[in-house]
Amino acid sequence: MASMTVEVVSPERLLFSGEATMVITRTQGGGEIAFLPGHAPFLGSLIENHTRVFLVDGSTVDIAVHSGFVEEAIRMRVPVIPVAIVGPDDQAPILYDVKTIARWLKLPAFPITPTFPWLGPLGLLPYPVRYRIVYGEPLALFEQASREASNDRARMDEMAARVRLTVQHMVDRNR
């Protein structure tokens, strides 16, 4: 079975590093995404979620992802650059995930899509879609808070929510 190297990194440390067959997580403004071996390299910001890493031995590593990019931007006194990726949600619509067949075949998922299983393995190929990457104006959040304020969880969550709203507006304007 094909595998890939997965590294989940926080601002403080490396949280996970290992070989996996699939990763399912949620990205900023992009929704839930699954990565399989052969996927293009990905470096991105995750939203608070339950990330699942399916290891080559069949076990699963669960990682709780929490916010933190605002705290780091304020501590380091650097701006946050909002980035919206428009289009990938149309790449592989999953109608249903048949968990009983997935368990029987020892797979992390068995998706039913508009083309799979009807077209066999070819039905698993992603649809050709046009991606649009939109960069927003830098957000100088550090001008609104001192380094010490980065420990105020409520304030950081409110600022992170404003950044997410900015990215969502960018996605909505560019659909």
C-alpha positions, 0 to 999 in steps of 0.5 A: 500500500502506498504511503506518504510522510506526514508532519503536523507542526505547531508554532511550538513544536513538531506534533506528529511525524510519520508514514501514513496512508491518509490524512483528513483535516479542515483548512482555513476557508477550505472545508474538510480535505483528505490527503492521499499518497501522491497529493501535491505537497501542502502547507497551510493553516488549519482551523480548530478540528479533529485531524485524523492521520491513518497510519500504514499499520492500520491504526489512527492518530487523532490530533486536536487542532486549536487556533494559534496563528494570531498569537504567533503573529502578535508575539513575533510582531508580523502581519497575517496575510489572508489567503483564500483558495477558491475552487477545490470544493468542486474537485471530488464531491463525496455523496456517501462514505460506506463505513462497513465496506471500508472496515471490511476492506481495511480502508480508512474510507470507501467513498461513493461519488458521482463517478465511483464505483460506476467507473471503477478506479477511474471514478476516484480521480478528482474532477478537473477544476480551476483553482484561484488563489487570492491574497488579501491585504496584510492584517497588522494585528500586532498593532492592535495588541501587545505581546502580553495580550497574546496570552488572552485567549478570548481576545485572540479567539476574537481576532482569529474569528475576524481573520476567518471572516476576512478569508470567508469574504474573499472566498465569497467575492471570488466564487 
